[in-house]
Amino acid sequence: MRSLTDGPGYTVQLLEGGVTLEDVIDQRICEQAPVEKSAFMVGDLGALMRQHATWQRLVPRLQPYFPLRCNRSPAVMEVLSSLGLGFVCANKAEVNLALEHGVSPDNIILAGVCKQLALIKSASKNDIQLLVCENEAELSKISRLHPRAKLLLQLSTDAHAAETSVAFGLSLKSCRRLLETAKGLGVQVVGVAFHVPSSCQDPREAYRHALSDARCVFDMGEELGFRMNVLDIGAGFTGSESQLKQVESAISPLLDAYFPPRSGVHVLAQPGGFYVASAFSLAVSVIGKEVATRRWDRLAPGDNGDDTEFLYYMNEGVYGPFGIKLLGSAIAAPCVPKHALRAQEAVYPSSLWGPSLDQLDRVVERCLLPELSVGDWLLFSNMGTCGLDDSGDLCAAPPPPVHYAVSVTDWYQMQEAGVELNGAMKTLAVV
């Protein structure tokens, strides 16, 4: 196992000779002193490449734009920008991050329901032209501060409204008036954006309604003289290949009908979690333990029939890297690191809590785990969308450190694809 020092910010470990990510995790655990046991993350940069290859194979017509709200770590930025992805930014820090990593202003979309005046001015100064707009107040600000902007009208969808209980975006009925207002103000409208959440129970019907409405807006815009050529179908993608296939089967015939390739419409999507969720794992330490007695009617498959239930307190919670729990996302049950597994070990109902002693700080409501002791470790997978920067709105403390790794095979494939990590070969050392 060798390390590739990648500038002053982070190190990438190059895995050779059968070394795996599990070995990296075990190594990092063993390196920590017993009194420290700080949480940390491991990022597999090769997973980003594999997800990109899957995206290109299954949905080649959809140009991926990565929403930086999902993950703002520098290594992710460098890999994805090298692969040619566009980026969706919602604030000035994200805009600056994209520009610092060499992303062309043409490949940046400025999103957000209500943008600060300074953000719109910054977009104008940096020649970022694609802005999302969904109401007249926003249109008025943009016309004054960024008259060269090219707008994507944000359409509401029934599926999105059902998920958020708030109807974000424009109704089809409201679009005509906003188009006419934009025409009067001399602001260009070039397309439509919408969002169908990945939790949607009937994606085929949701996309049918959304794409039909988008086609109507395109027709209205073209009647008014706008050159409509951009369609953003949003961020309704998990990291699952099967879910991506389901979305592709739903949208492919609809795109062929409403926006065929000969129409010249560029179709964009925002696969945030699809790219990064599976690439990161979080290791946390148990710092407290309680034993409770449970009711027999709560027995589940796999229980050992005992009435013992454990409450474990971890050194990270919802006010840290598990902040996505407060936003409605479920946290999957963890596993025990490979080096700590013991054969034929009984499992018990367990709940997992953060360190704050807050009732909201319950990370996992119930799962089955072997009996743990204070100081033991737990490993959470699919943690790539938990922020991973120092500017998370929900996190009072800095995020856990990230240790990046890539296998030799993935590293060579990344180089062939043109991926460049800043100063990656500067230092080469045996670990």
C-alpha positions as CSV (number, residue, x, y, z in Angstrom):
1,M,0.0,0.0,0.0
2,R,1.5,3.3,-1.1
3,S,0.4,6.8,-0.5
4,L,0.1,9.5,-3.2
5,T,0.4,12.9,-1.5
6,D,-2.1,15.1,-3.3
7,G,-1.2,18.7,-2.3
8,P,-1.5,20.0,1.3
9,G,-5.2,19.0,1.6
10,Y,-5.3,15.2,1.4
11,T,-3.5,12.0,0.7
12,V,-4.6,9.2,-1.7
13,Q,-3.5,5.7,-0.9
14,L,-2.7,3.5,-3.9
15,L,-3.8,-0.1,-3.1
16,E,-1.5,-2.9,-4.4
17,G,-1.1,-6.6,-3.9
18,G,-4.6,-7.5,-2.9
19,V,-4.9,-4.7,-0.3
20,T,-8.6,-3.7,0.0
21,L,-10.5,-0.8,1.4
22,E,-11.3,-2.9,4.5
23,D,-7.6,-3.1,5.1
24,V,-7.3,0.7,4.9
25,I,-10.1,1.0,7.5
26,D,-8.5,-1.6,9.8
27,Q,-5.2,0.2,9.5
28,R,-6.7,3.5,10.4
29,I,-8.4,2.0,13.4
30,C,-5.2,0.4,14.7
31,E,-3.3,3.6,14.3
32,Q,-5.5,5.5,16.7
33,A,-4.6,5.6,20.4
34,P,-7.2,4.0,22.7
35,V,-8.0,7.3,24.3
36,E,-8.6,9.1,21.0
37,K,-10.7,6.9,18.7
38,S,-11.9,9.7,16.5
39,A,-14.4,9.1,13.7
40,F,-13.0,9.1,10.2
41,M,-14.2,8.4,6.6
42,V,-12.7,6.4,3.8
43,G,-13.3,7.5,0.2
44,D,-12.9,5.1,-2.8
45,L,-12.1,7.3,-5.8
46,G,-12.3,4.3,-8.1
47,A,-16.0,4.1,-7.2
48,L,-16.5,7.5,-8.8
49,M,-15.0,6.2,-12.1
50,R,-17.2,3.1,-12.0
51,Q,-20.3,5.0,-11.4
52,H,-19.4,7.4,-14.2
53,A,-18.9,4.4,-16.6
54,T,-22.3,3.0,-15.6
55,W,-24.0,6.4,-16.2
56,Q,-22.4,6.7,-19.6
57,R,-23.5,3.1,-20.5
58,L,-27.1,3.3,-19.4
59,V,-28.1,7.0,-20.0
60,P,-25.6,8.4,-22.6
61,R,-28.0,11.1,-23.6
62,L,-28.2,12.7,-20.1
63,Q,-25.3,15.1,-19.5
64,P,-24.5,14.8,-15.8
65,Y,-24.3,18.0,-13.6
66,F,-23.2,17.3,-10.1
67,P,-25.0,19.2,-7.3
68,L,-22.2,20.4,-5.0
69,R,-24.6,20.3,-2.0
70,C,-24.1,16.5,-2.0
71,N,-20.4,16.5,-1.6
72,R,-17.8,19.3,-1.7
73,S,-14.6,17.4,-0.9
74,P,-11.7,18.4,-3.1
75,A,-10.9,14.9,-4.4
76,V,-14.4,14.5,-5.6
77,M,-14.3,17.9,-7.3
78,E,-11.0,17.0,-9.1
79,V,-12.2,13.6,-10.3
80,L,-15.6,14.7,-11.5
81,S,-14.4,17.9,-13.1
82,S,-11.6,15.9,-14.9
83,L,-14.4,13.6,-16.2
84,G,-16.1,16.6,-17.8
85,L,-19.2,16.8,-15.5
86,G,-21.0,20.1,-15.0
87,F,-21.8,21.4,-11.6
88,V,-24.9,22.8,-9.9
89,C,-24.1,25.5,-7.3
90,A,-26.5,27.0,-4.7
91,N,-24.2,29.6,-3.0
92,K,-21.1,31.7,-3.5
93,A,-18.8,29.2,-1.7
94,E,-19.9,26.4,-4.2
95,V,-19.4,28.8,-7.2
96,N,-15.9,29.7,-6.0
97,L,-15.1,26.0,-5.4
98,A,-16.1,25.1,-9.0
99,L,-14.2,27.9,-10.5
100,E,-11.1,27.2,-8.4
101,H,-11.1,23.6,-9.8
102,G,-11.1,24.9,-13.4
103,V,-14.8,24.3,-14.2
104,S,-15.8,26.4,-17.1
105,P,-18.6,29.0,-16.3
106,D,-20.5,27.4,-19.2
107,N,-20.7,24.2,-17.2
108,I,-22.1,25.7,-14.0
109,I,-25.8,26.1,-13.2
110,L,-26.8,28.5,-10.5
111,A,-29.8,27.0,-8.6
112,G,-31.7,28.0,-5.6
113,V,-35.3,29.3,-5.0
114,C,-34.2,32.7,-3.7
115,K,-30.7,33.9,-4.5
116,Q,-28.9,36.6,-2.6
117,L,-28.1,39.7,-4.6
118,A,-24.4,39.2,-4.1
119,L,-24.7,35.7,-5.6
120,I,-26.4,36.9,-8.7
121,K,-23.8,39.7,-9.1
122,S,-21.0,37.1,-8.7
123,A,-22.6,35.0,-11.4
124,S,-22.6,37.9,-13.7
125,K,-19.0,38.9,-12.9
126,N,-17.8,35.3,-13.6
127,D,-20.0,34.9,-16.7
128,I,-22.1,32.1,-15.3
129,Q,-25.1,32.4,-17.5
130,L,-27.4,29.4,-16.6
131,L,-29.7,30.4,-13.7
132,V,-32.8,28.6,-12.4
133,C,-35.8,30.9,-11.8
134,E,-39.3,30.1,-10.5
135,N,-41.1,33.4,-9.7
136,E,-41.4,37.1,-10.8
137,A,-39.4,38.4,-7.8
138,E,-36.4,36.3,-8.8
139,L,-36.8,37.3,-12.4
140,S,-36.8,41.0,-11.4
141,K,-33.6,40.6,-9.5
142,I,-31.9,38.7,-12.3
143,S,-33.0,41.3,-14.9
144,R,-31.4,44.1,-12.9
145,L,-28.2,42.4,-11.8
146,H,-27.5,39.8,-14.6
147,P,-29.3,40.9,-17.8
148,R,-27.1,38.4,-19.9
149,A,-28.4,35.4,-17.9
150,K,-30.1,32.5,-19.5
151,L,-32.9,31.2,-17.5
152,L,-34.2,27.7,-16.8
153,L,-37.8,27.9,-15.5
154,Q,-38.3,25.6,-12.5
155,L,-41.5,23.6,-13.0
156,S,-43.3,22.0,-10.0
157,T,-44.1,18.3,-10.2
158,D,-46.8,16.4,-8.2
159,A,-44.2,13.9,-7.0
160,H,-41.9,16.7,-5.6
161,A,-44.8,18.4,-3.9
162,A,-45.9,15.2,-2.3
163,E,-42.3,14.7,-0.9
164,T,-41.8,18.2,0.5
165,S,-45.4,19.1,1.3
166,V,-44.6,22.4,-0.4
167,A,-45.2,23.1,-4.1
168,F,-41.8,24.5,-5.1
169,G,-41.6,25.6,-8.7
170,L,-44.0,27.0,-11.3
171,S,-47.3,25.5,-12.2
172,L,-47.8,25.1,-16.0
173,K,-50.5,27.8,-15.8
174,S,-48.0,30.3,-14.3
175,C,-45.4,29.8,-16.9
176,R,-47.0,31.8,-19.7
177,R,-47.1,35.0,-17.6
178,L,-43.5,34.6,-16.4
179,L,-42.3,34.0,-20.0
180,E,-44.1,37.2,-21.1
181,T,-42.6,39.1,-18.2
182,A,-39.1,37.9,-19.2
183,K,-39.7,38.9,-22.8
184,G,-40.7,42.4,-21.6
185,L,-37.6,42.7,-19.5
186,G,-35.3,41.4,-22.2
187,V,-34.1,38.4,-20.3
188,Q,-33.5,35.1,-22.2
189,V,-35.3,31.9,-21.2
190,V,-33.6,28.9,-22.7
191,G,-35.2,25.9,-21.1
192,V,-37.0,24.1,-18.2
193,A,-35.9,22.3,-15.0
194,F,-37.9,20.0,-12.8
195,H,-37.3,17.4,-10.2
196,V,-38.8,13.9,-9.6
197,P,-37.5,12.5,-6.3
198,S,-36.0,9.1,-6.2
199,S,-38.6,8.1,-3.6
200,C,-41.4,8.5,-6.1
201,Q,-43.6,5.4,-6.1
202,D,-44.6,5.7,-9.8
203,P,-41.7,7.4,-11.7
204,R,-43.1,6.5,-15.1
205,E,-46.2,8.5,-14.5
206,A,-44.4,11.3,-12.8
207,Y,-41.9,11.7,-15.6
208,R,-44.8,11.5,-18.2
209,H,-46.5,14.5,-16.5
210,A,-43.3,16.5,-16.1
211,L,-42.0,16.0,-19.6
212,S,-45.4,16.7,-21.1
213,D,-45.5,20.0,-19.1
214,A,-41.9,20.8,-20.1
215,R,-42.8,20.3,-23.8
216,C,-45.8,22.8,-23.4
217,V,-43.4,25.4,-21.8
218,F,-40.9,24.9,-24.7
219,D,-43.8,25.5,-27.2
220,M,-44.9,28.6,-25.3
221,G,-41.4,30.0,-25.2
222,E,-40.7,29.4,-28.8
223,E,-44.0,31.2,-29.7
224,L,-42.6,34.2,-27.8
225,G,-39.3,34.0,-29.7
226,F,-37.1,32.3,-27.1
227,R,-34.6,29.8,-28.3
228,M,-35.4,26.9,-26.0
229,N,-32.7,24.3,-26.0
230,V,-31.9,23.1,-22.4
231,L,-33.9,20.5,-20.4
232,D,-32.8,19.6,-16.8
233,I,-34.6,16.6,-15.5
234,G,-33.3,17.0,-11.9
235,A,-31.7,14.9,-9.2
236,G,-34.0,11.8,-8.8
237,F,-31.2,9.2,-8.8
238,T,-29.9,7.0,-6.1
239,G,-26.6,5.1,-6.4
240,S,-28.4,2.0,-7.6
241,E,-27.9,0.7,-11.1
242,S,-31.3,-0.9,-11.0
243,Q,-33.0,2.4,-10.1
244,L,-31.1,4.1,-12.9
245,K,-32.4,1.4,-15.3
246,Q,-35.9,2.0,-14.0
247,V,-35.6,5.8,-14.6
248,E,-34.1,5.2,-18.1
249,S,-37.0,2.9,-19.1
250,A,-39.4,5.6,-17.9
251,I,-37.9,8.6,-19.7
252,S,-36.3,7.2,-22.8
253,P,-39.6,6.8,-24.9
254,L,-40.8,10.1,-23.5
255,L,-37.7,12.0,-24.5
256,D,-37.9,10.4,-28.0
257,A,-41.5,11.6,-28.3
258,Y,-41.2,15.1,-26.8
259,F,-37.5,16.0,-27.2
260,P,-35.9,13.8,-29.9
261,P,-32.2,14.3,-30.7
262,R,-33.0,16.1,-33.9
263,S,-34.7,18.9,-31.8
264,G,-31.2,20.0,-30.6
265,V,-32.3,20.1,-27.0
266,H,-29.5,19.4,-24.5
267,V,-30.9,17.1,-21.8
268,L,-29.2,17.4,-18.4
269,A,-29.6,15.6,-15.1
270,Q,-28.2,16.0,-11.5
271,P,-26.9,12.6,-10.3
272,G,-25.5,13.6,-7.0
273,G,-25.9,10.6,-4.8
274,F,-25.6,8.3,-7.7
275,Y,-21.9,9.3,-8.1
276,V,-20.8,9.7,-4.5
277,A,-23.0,7.8,-2.1
278,S,-21.3,4.4,-2.4
279,A,-17.8,5.9,-2.6
280,F,-17.6,6.8,1.1
281,S,-17.8,4.9,4.4
282,L,-17.8,6.3,7.9
283,A,-16.1,4.6,10.9
284,V,-17.4,5.7,14.4
285,S,-16.5,4.5,17.9
286,V,-18.9,3.5,20.6
287,I,-18.5,5.8,23.6
288,G,-21.5,4.7,25.8
289,K,-23.8,1.7,26.3
290,E,-27.1,1.1,28.1
291,V,-29.1,-2.1,28.5
292,A,-32.9,-2.0,28.3
293,T,-35.7,-4.6,28.5
294,R,-38.0,-4.9,25.6
295,R,-41.4,-6.4,25.0
296,W,-41.6,-9.9,23.5
297,D,-44.0,-8.7,20.8
298,R,-41.1,-6.8,19.3
299,L,-39.1,-9.9,18.3
300,A,-37.8,-9.8,14.7
301,P,-36.3,-12.4,12.4
302,G,-32.8,-13.1,13.5
303,D,-33.4,-12.2,17.2
304,N,-32.0,-14.8,19.6
305,G,-35.2,-14.8,21.8
306,D,-33.5,-12.9,24.6
307,D,-35.4,-9.8,26.0
308,T,-32.2,-7.8,26.1
309,E,-31.9,-4.6,24.0
310,F,-28.9,-2.3,23.8
311,L,-28.6,1.4,23.3
312,Y,-25.2,2.5,22.0
313,Y,-23.9,6.1,22.0
314,M,-21.4,7.0,19.2
315,N,-18.8,9.8,18.9
316,E,-20.8,11.2,15.9
317,G,-24.4,12.0,15.5
318,V,-27.0,14.0,13.6
319,Y,-25.2,17.3,14.4
320,G,-22.2,15.9,12.5
321,P,-21.9,13.6,9.6
322,F,-25.3,12.1,10.1
323,G,-27.0,15.4,9.5
324,I,-28.8,14.0,6.5
325,K,-31.1,12.2,9.1
326,L,-32.5,15.6,10.1
327,L,-33.4,16.2,6.4
328,G,-35.5,13.1,6.2
329,S,-32.9,10.6,4.9
330,A,-32.7,7.2,6.6
331,I,-29.4,5.9,7.8
332,A,-28.8,2.2,7.0
333,A,-27.7,-0.1,9.8
334,P,-23.9,-0.3,10.2
335,C,-21.7,-3.4,10.2
336,V,-18.8,-4.4,12.5
337,P,-15.3,-3.9,10.9
338,K,-13.8,-7.0,9.4
339,H,-11.0,-7.4,12.1
340,A,-13.6,-7.4,14.9
341,L,-16.0,-10.1,13.5
342,R,-16.4,-13.3,15.5
343,A,-18.0,-16.4,14.2
344,Q,-21.5,-17.5,15.4
345,E,-21.9,-14.4,17.5
346,A,-25.4,-13.7,18.8
347,V,-27.1,-10.5,17.7
348,Y,-29.4,-8.3,19.7
349,P,-31.9,-5.5,18.9
350,S,-29.9,-2.2,19.2
351,S,-30.5,1.5,18.7
352,L,-27.7,3.9,17.8
353,W,-27.4,7.4,19.2
354,G,-25.1,10.4,18.8
355,P,-23.2,12.0,21.7
356,S,-25.5,15.0,22.3
357,L,-28.1,13.3,24.6
358,D,-30.7,15.1,22.4
359,Q,-33.9,13.1,21.6
360,L,-33.4,14.0,18.0
361,D,-29.9,12.5,18.0
362,R,-31.0,8.9,17.3
363,V,-29.1,7.8,14.2
364,V,-30.6,4.3,13.7
365,E,-33.9,3.5,15.4
366,R,-33.4,-0.3,15.5
367,C,-31.0,-2.8,14.0
368,L,-29.5,-6.2,15.0
369,L,-25.9,-6.2,16.2
370,P,-23.6,-8.4,18.3
371,E,-23.1,-7.1,21.8
372,L,-20.6,-4.2,21.6
373,S,-18.3,-2.7,24.2
374,V,-17.3,0.9,24.7
375,G,-14.4,1.5,22.4
376,D,-15.6,-0.9,19.7
377,W,-16.1,0.4,16.1
378,L,-19.0,0.5,13.7
379,L,-18.8,1.1,9.9
380,F,-21.5,2.9,8.0
381,S,-21.5,2.6,4.2
382,N,-23.1,4.8,1.5
383,M,-22.1,8.0,3.4
384,G,-20.9,10.0,0.4
385,T,-23.7,12.6,0.6
386,C,-23.2,13.8,4.1
387,G,-21.5,17.1,3.2
388,L,-17.8,16.4,3.7
389,D,-16.7,20.0,4.2
390,D,-16.5,22.7,6.9
391,S,-19.5,24.7,5.8
392,G,-22.3,22.3,6.6
393,D,-25.3,24.2,7.9
394,L,-26.2,21.5,10.5
395,C,-22.7,20.7,11.7
396,A,-21.2,22.8,14.5
397,A,-18.0,20.8,14.5
398,P,-15.6,20.1,11.6
399,P,-16.3,16.9,9.7
400,P,-14.3,13.8,10.3
401,P,-11.1,13.5,8.3
402,V,-11.3,11.6,5.0
403,H,-8.7,9.1,3.9
404,Y,-8.8,8.5,0.1
405,A,-7.8,5.3,-1.6
406,V,-7.8,3.9,-5.1
407,S,-6.8,0.5,-6.4
408,V,-4.0,0.2,-9.0
409,T,-6.4,-0.9,-11.6
410,D,-8.8,2.0,-11.0
411,W,-5.9,4.4,-10.9
412,Y,-4.7,3.4,-14.4
413,Q,-8.2,3.7,-15.7
414,M,-8.6,7.2,-14.2
415,Q,-5.4,8.3,-15.9
416,E,-6.6,6.9,-19.2
417,A,-9.8,8.8,-18.8
418,G,-7.8,12.0,-18.3
419,V,-8.4,12.3,-14.5
420,E,-5.8,14.5,-12.8
421,L,-5.3,14.8,-9.1
422,N,-3.5,18.0,-8.1
423,G,0.1,17.0,-7.4
424,A,-0.8,13.3,-7.0
425,M,2.6,12.0,-7.8
426,K,4.6,14.5,-5.8
427,T,5.4,12.1,-3.0
428,L,5.5,8.3,-3.1
429,A,6.1,6.5,0.1
430,V,5.7,3.0,1.4
431,V,3.0,2.8,4.1
